Amino acid sequence: MFTGLVEGVGRLAAREPRDGDARLRIAVGTLPFDNVALGESISVNGACLTVVAFGETHFDVDASTETLALTTLGDLPVGAAVNLERAMRADDRLGGHLVSGHVDGMGRVRSIADDARAQRWAFDAPASLHRYIARKGSICVDGVSLTVNAVDDAGFEVALIPHTVAHTAFAQAKVGDPVNLEIDLVARYVERLLAAGAGA
């Protein structure tokens, strides 16, 4: 599990095709990387990936065909910035919201506009996810826990404070860029419970 509070910005250092899927090398950048262990989970742009090898300044992960097809990691150019967060510990503060690292779909940056010292970002989202996105609810965009300020027929809008822009890969993002989206876990489980109840 993750919190959606980005711990560092790294970059995709290399992509090595392997029998239909790929091994990715992630340069850790500003991520605190002490005591990393094989098999630990790290969120890379919101996708939970397992460390299979590491060095002082990088770690390697295997990305399945599912991950490559259903997240932005399949087409992310080598050198691109990525948001990084190591899995939370049981005694961590939960400053964002509960994030599983299981991407529900890909969206796209629709617009970016200044709003005093902050910025308003609008994202297009797949129609299949619209029913899970609620005003003042939580959503995870490229691994960042955000509060939904508004919803519309195409997607949703959030406000990014200067700290968020400066300390995430949003600093290098632009209109038209694809993003990974994860809906709030609560919405997913509520829907499942209601569906099970209706079936009973």
C-alpha positions in Angstrom: 0.0 0.0 0.0 1.0 3.6 -0.6 -0.2 7.0 0.5 0.1 9.0 -2.8 2.6 11.3 -1.2 5.5 11.3 -3.7 8.9 10.7 -2.0 11.1 11.5 -4.9 11.3 12.1 -8.6 13.4 9.8 -10.7 13.6 8.9 -14.3 13.2 5.9 -16.6 16.9 5.1 -17.3 16.4 2.1 -19.6 13.9 -0.3 -21.1 15.0 -3.8 -22.0 12.5 -5.9 -24.0 12.3 -9.5 -22.6 10.2 -12.1 -24.4 7.2 -9.8 -24.9 7.4 -7.9 -21.7 10.2 -5.6 -20.4 12.7 -4.9 -17.6 12.8 -1.3 -16.6 15.7 0.5 -14.9 14.6 3.4 -12.8 17.1 6.0 -11.7 16.1 6.9 -8.1 16.8 10.7 -8.4 15.6 12.3 -5.2 14.0 9.2 -3.7 15.5 8.3 -0.3 16.9 4.9 -1.0 18.5 3.6 2.2 17.9 0.0 3.1 16.2 -1.0 -0.1 15.5 -4.7 -0.3 14.9 -7.2 -3.1 11.2 -7.9 -3.5 10.0 -4.6 -2.0 7.3 -2.6 -3.7 7.9 0.9 -5.2 5.2 3.0 -6.9 6.4 4.3 -10.2 4.0 6.9 -11.6 1.3 5.1 -9.6 2.1 1.6 -10.7 3.1 -0.8 -7.9 6.3 -2.6 -9.1 8.6 -5.1 -7.4 12.4 -4.5 -7.1 14.2 -7.4 -8.8 17.7 -5.8 -8.7 19.3 -2.5 -7.5 22.4 -0.5 -7.3 23.3 2.7 -5.4 21.4 5.0 -7.8 18.9 2.8 -9.5 16.5 -0.2 -9.2 15.2 -2.7 -11.8 11.6 -3.9 -12.1 9.9 -6.4 -14.4 6.9 -4.9 -16.2 4.3 -7.5 -17.4 2.5 -7.2 -20.7 -0.6 -6.1 -18.6 1.4 -3.3 -17.0 2.9 -2.2 -20.3 -0.5 -2.2 -22.0 -2.7 -0.6 -19.2 -0.3 2.1 -17.9 1.8 4.8 -19.3 4.9 2.8 -18.7 4.5 0.9 -22.0 5.2 4.0 -24.1 7.1 6.2 -21.6 10.2 7.5 -23.3 13.6 6.7 -21.8 14.7 9.7 -19.8 11.2 10.7 -18.7 10.6 11.8 -15.1 8.7 9.5 -12.9 7.1 9.9 -9.4 8.4 7.5 -6.9 7.1 6.3 -3.5 8.2 3.3 -1.4 5.5 1.2 0.2 4.2 2.5 3.5 5.1 0.9 6.8 2.4 0.0 9.4 3.6 2.9 11.6 3.6 5.6 8.8 1.4 8.6 8.8 -1.4 8.4 6.2 -1.1 11.9 4.8 -2.7 11.3 1.4 -5.2 8.4 1.0 -4.9 4.6 0.7 -3.4 3.9 -2.7 -2.9 0.3 -3.9 -0.7 1.0 -6.9 -3.1 -0.8 -9.2 -3.8 1.5 -12.1 -7.5 1.6 -13.2 -6.9 3.4 -16.5 -5.1 6.1 -18.4 -6.2 9.7 -18.7 -4.7 12.7 -20.3 -3.8 16.3 -19.3 -6.5 18.5 -20.8 -5.4 21.9 -19.5 -3.1 23.7 -17.1 -4.0 27.2 -15.8 -2.5 29.5 -13.2 -4.7 30.2 -10.2 -3.0 32.7 -7.9 0.1 30.7 -6.7 -1.5 27.4 -7.5 -2.4 25.8 -10.8 -5.6 24.2 -11.9 -5.1 21.0 -13.9 -7.9 19.4 -15.8 -7.7 15.7 -16.9 -9.7 13.7 -19.3 -10.6 10.3 -17.9 -11.9 7.1 -19.5 -15.7 7.0 -19.5 -15.6 3.7 -17.5 -14.1 5.6 -14.5 -16.4 8.6 -14.4 -18.8 7.1 -12.0 -16.1 6.6 -9.4 -14.9 10.2 -9.5 -16.6 12.6 -7.0 -16.2 16.2 -6.2 -14.1 16.5 -3.0 -13.2 12.8 -3.3 -9.7 11.4 -3.7 -8.0 10.3 -6.9 -4.4 9.2 -7.6 -2.8 10.7 -10.7 0.6 9.3 -11.7 1.1 8.2 -8.0 0.0 11.6 -6.5 -2.9 11.7 -4.1 -5.1 14.6 -5.2 -8.5 16.0 -4.2 -11.1 16.4 -7.0 -12.3 20.0 -7.2 -14.7 19.6 -10.1 -16.1 16.9 -12.4 -17.5 17.2 -15.9 -18.5 14.9 -18.8 -14.9 14.4 -19.9 -13.1 14.0 -16.6 -12.1 16.1 -13.6 -10.1 19.1 -12.3 -7.7 19.4 -9.4 -5.6 22.2 -7.8 -1.9 21.8 -7.5 -0.1 23.9 -4.9 3.5 25.1 -5.7 5.0 22.4 -3.5 3.3 19.6 -5.4 4.4 20.9 -8.8 8.0 21.5 -7.6 8.4 18.1 -6.0 6.7 15.8 -8.5 7.0 15.0 -12.2 4.2 17.4 -12.8 6.9 20.1 -13.1 7.8 18.5 -16.5 4.3 17.6 -17.7 2.4 19.3 -20.4 -1.0 19.4 -22.0 -1.7 16.2 -23.9 0.5 14.0 -21.7 -0.9 10.7 -20.7 -1.3 9.9 -17.0 -2.1 6.8 -14.8 -5.3 7.0 -12.8 -6.3 5.0 -9.7 -9.8 5.6 -8.3 -10.4 5.7 -4.5 -10.4 2.2 -3.0 -13.6 3.0 -1.1 -15.5 3.6 -4.3 -14.3 0.3 -5.7 -15.3 -1.7 -2.7 -18.7 0.0 -2.3 -19.6 -0.9 -5.9 -18.6 -4.5 -5.3 -20.6 -4.8 -2.1 -23.7 -3.2 -3.8 -23.3 -5.6 -6.8 -23.0 -8.6 -4.5 -26.1 -7.4 -2.5 -28.1 -7.0 -5.6 -27.1 -10.5 -6.8 -28.2 -12.0 -3.4 
